[in-house]
Amino acid sequence: MSVFEHPEFDQHESVHFIHDADTGLQAIIAIHSTRLGPAAGGCRRWQYVDSKAALTDALRLSRGMTYKNAVAGLNFGGGKSVILATDKAPKSAALFHAFGRAIDTLGGRYVTAEDVGCSVADMRHVRETTSFVSGLPRSGASAGGDPSPLTALGVFLGIRAATRARLGTDSLQDLRVAVQGVGNVGLNLCRLLHKAGAQLVVADVNREHLTRASSELSLKQVAPDELLYSDVDVLAPCALGNVLTSQTIPKIRAKIIAGAANNQLATEQDGARLAARDILYAPDYVINAGGIINVAHEYFGNSSEEQVVAEVGQIPLRLDAIFAESRETGEPTNIIADRMARRIVAAGKA
């Protein structure tokens, strides 16, 4: 099967397979669309089952970035990169230098930043071999740096919008929220929820993440395979995607799903499955756009942190519109968001 026949291939403009013999780097850069601007999306370093799984992830994530950037009103197209984490290619400055050189050959068609498995420090190494990178340390009062706190802020504000739409309240006091994954984004989200008075249930396969979270916040820990089915008001997936499936959805007890993870729905039909159970789904690429908003302001320059926060504050308004249309038409929220994104891309103007 060629990449063109792959089920997740969606008229992608180009897909690049990268190999560097000296560092062992194996990476895939998928450019879905540059219609609205350079294809922007972070770099994920992950231990995939095989290269086919890595390609599937890159294709799905890059399409999601096109939609995310379009709905967020950014002058970015959609792209994504994945680095295959193997024992033969450990993290190193040299590996990210090689990755940066590969990005540089694309001449600005793709702009990277950190995602799962990568850090600000890694992006600094990428920056040493290409200028087409964001998510770097902040300079003075300008926008930039680790985008995860802004992603968490957008999700937090989105949860508030979802609770207003589904539960009829703006208050998060005593709201029961299950957070799947307490890495950088998940922990920042937990901090905001805790401050707002929410009751937290968390799970993470990384014990260090759990130790850090539990030492700082009042929360209940459960096993990762139990968290999806916790008796809570809100389920916030903040780890990897494909957690909402035909097998998991019938057992979910939450009334709202609103989290930071990309590609939470395994298939488009899973949005309808959630709607049939009266579970309000906040489309992932709408609610988790805070990080890429920060990346865009950093990359294009001349923006302050205050401007970024103000723009992240628009996320609940977009969700309000999607929730309202879903109530009026009966269509699943993911279908409405996808149509909105495609309309913006087709018009060629965010």
N, C-alpha and C positions, 0 to 999 in steps of 0.2 A: 504493500500500500504506500503510495506517495503522499507527501504532505498535502497535495491538492485534494486527495480523496479522504483525508482525515475528517471525522465527523465534526470536529471543532473548528475546521478551517472555514472562515467566514469572509471570503474575499480579502484576505490579508494582502497588504501591498508587498511585503517581503518577509522571509523568515531566514535567519542567518545561524549557521551552526559553526561554533567557534572551538578550535582546539589549539592549545599551546603545548608543545612537547616538553619544554623546559620546566614548566610549573605543573603540568598535568591538567591544566584548565580545560574543562569541557563546559560549554555554555551554549544557550540558545537565546537569540534576540528576535523577538517577534514584533514586527511593526504592522499594526492593524490598519491605522489610518493616519495620514498627515493632512487631511483636508482642512482642519481647523488650526494647524500649526505643527511644530515638531512633535513627534510621537513621544510622549512622556509617560514613564511608569518605572517603579522601583526595580531593584535587583533582588531576587529571592535566591538564597543559597540553601539547598535542601537535599536530603538523602532520598532520592527517588528509587522506586523499585527497579526501574529501568529507564532507558532514554525515551521510550514511547510515553511513559507517564510524565516525564519532564516536558516533552513536546505538548502534550495535552494541556498541562498547566500553563505553559507559555501562551498557547493559543487562546485559551479561555480568559486568562488574566489580561492579555493585551486588548482583547475586544471589550472587556469590562472597563479598561482604562479609557477607551474611546468614549464609552457611554458616560463614565464618571466625569471626565473633563468637559464633555459637552454640557451635561446638566448643570455642572458647577459654573458654567459661563467662562471657562478658561480658554486662552489662546493656545491650547495644546491639543494635539491629536492623541492617539492611544498606542502605547507600546509596552512591552514588558520583557525582562530578561530573567533567566534562571541559570544558576550555576549548579552543576551536579556535584554535590559534596561526596567525596570519596576519600579513602585512606591515602590514595596516591596523589591527592590534590588538597593538602591541608591549607587552612587559611594562612596567608602570608602576604607581605607587601608585594612580593614579586607576582603572585597570582593576580592581585587586583591591578597591578601595573599592566599585566598582559590583557586583562579584561578591558581596561581603559583604552589600550591601543586598538583593540577590536572595535570599540565604540567610535573611536576617532576616525576609523576608516569609513564610517557611514556619513561623515561630513555634516553632522548636526541634525540628521533625520531622526535620531533617537537621543533622548535625554534621560539619564538614569538618576537614581537616588537609592537610599537604603530601604529594604523591605525585610521580611522575615529572614533571619540568619545573617543579616549584614548590619553594620553599625556606622555611625558618623566617622569613626576612625578608618573604616574600610573605604568610605567615600573619599576621604582625604588622600588615600593612596591612589584611587582612581583618578582624582584630580591632577595628580602628578604626570599623567600621560594623556589626559584629554580635558578640554574645557566644558564638555557636554555632560555635566553632572551637577546635581544640586544636593540639598540635605547636608551642607557643610557647616562647620562651626559659625555661629553668628559673629558679625562684626559690629560692635557698638549697639545702637538701637535699631539697626536694620533687621528686616525679616530674615529668617533662615534657621539653620540648625536642625536638630533632631525633630522630625515632623510628628512623632508619636503623641506628644501632648496635645497637639492641635487636632489630630485624629480623634483622640479620646474626648476632647471638648465637643466636637461635632456630634459624636455618638451620644454623649450625655444630653446635649440639647435636643437631639432627635428622640431620645427616650422620653424626655418631658413632653414633646409634641405627640408622641404615640400614646402616652398615658392619658393625655387630654382627649385624644380622639377616641380611644377605646374604653377608658375607665372614667372619663368625665371629670378629671382632676388635674390640676397643675402641680400639686404637691407630691414630692417623692418620699415624704416622711412615712416610714414603716413599709414602704414598697419593697416587696421581696424580689430580688434580682439575682439570677444565676449567671455568673460570668465564666465562660469557658475560655481559659487561657489568661494568665496574669503576667505576661511578659510586659514589655514597655507600654504598649497601648492599654492592655487589660488592667495593669496596675494603676495607671493614671486615671482610667475610667472608674476603678474602684474607689480611688481617693475622692473623686468628685461625688460619686454616689453616697459614700460614707458621710461626707460633709453635709449632704442634703438630707441625711437621716434614713437612707435606705438600709434594709437588712440584706447582707451579702452572703451568697453561697458560691463557692469557687472550686474550680478543679484545674489541674495542669499536670502534664506528664513530667514536667521539670520540677524536681524537688526544691531546687534553689529558688525558683520563682515563688513557690508556695511558702517557703520559709521567710522570704523577704516580705511578702504580702501579710502573712499572719503576725509577723513581729511588729508591723506598723498599724494594722487595722483590725477591728473586731469583725470576724467573719467565721463562717462554717465551711470546713473542707469536706468534699465528697469525692468519691472515686470518679475518674474521667468518664467511665461508661455509665455512670448514674446521673451525671449533671443534666443532660438533655431532658431528663424526665422528672426533674425536681418539681415539687409543688410550690411554684413561684408565680408572680405576676408577669415578670419579664425574663426572657431568656436572651442573653447577650453573647453570641458566639464571637470570640475574639482570638481564635487560633487559626487553623486552616479551614478550607472550604469543604463543600460536599457533605455537610452534616445534616441537611434537611432532605430526606429521601422518602420514598414510598414506604420504607420500613420504619423509619424513626418518627415520622409525622403523626401517625395514629397514636403514639404513646406520649406525645408532648402534652404537658399540662399547663404550660404558660399561656397567657392570653395575648401576649405581645412578643414578637421576636425582633430585636433591634440590637445589632452588634457590629463590630468593626471588621470581622473576617470578610475576605473577598469570596465570591462564588459560593455563597452559603447554600443555594439551591442546587441540588444535583442535576435537575432538569427543569426546563421551563414549566412543565406540568405540575411541579411541586408547589408552585405559587398558588395554583388552583386548589391543590389539596389542603393547603393552609387556610385559604379562604373558606373552603367548605366546612372547616371545623371552627370558623369564626375566630381564627387566630390572625391578628393584625401583623402583617410583615412589613417592616421598613426596608425597602430595597437597599441592598448592601452598598452599592456604589453611590447612592444618594447620601446616605447617613454617614459614610466613612470618608467623605471627601475633604475633611479638614486638613489632612496631611498633604495632599497634592495641592491644595490651595496655598499652603505655606511654601511648598516647593516652587510653585509658579511665581509667587511674589519674590522669592529669593533669586530665582533664575533670571527674571526679567528686570529685577532691581528697582531702586527708588521707592521702596515700601517700608513701612514701619510695622512693628508687631501689633500696634493698635489697629492698623488697617486690616491686617490678616484676621485678627480676632473678630472684627466687625463683619468681615466677609463670611467667616465660619458661622457667624450668627444668622446668616441667611438660610442655612440648611433646614431649620425647622419650617420655614415658610414654604420651601419646595415640598417637604413632606406633607404639610397641611394640604397643599393643592392636590397631591397624589391621593391622599386619604379621602379627600372630599369627592374627587372624581370616582374613586372606587365605590364609595357609598351610593353615589348617584347612578352609576352604570352597572354595578355588580361585578365589574371586571377585577381580576386580581391586581394587586398593586405593582407586581413586577412587570406585568404586561403594559400597564400604563406608563411606567418609568422607561421601559425599553422603547416604546413608541415616541415618547418625548425626546429621548436621546437621538433616535434615528432621524427625527424631523429636524433637529438642530444641525446634525451633521450634513443632511441632504441640502439644507439651506446654505451651508458653507460659512456660517457665522454664528459664533457662540453668543 
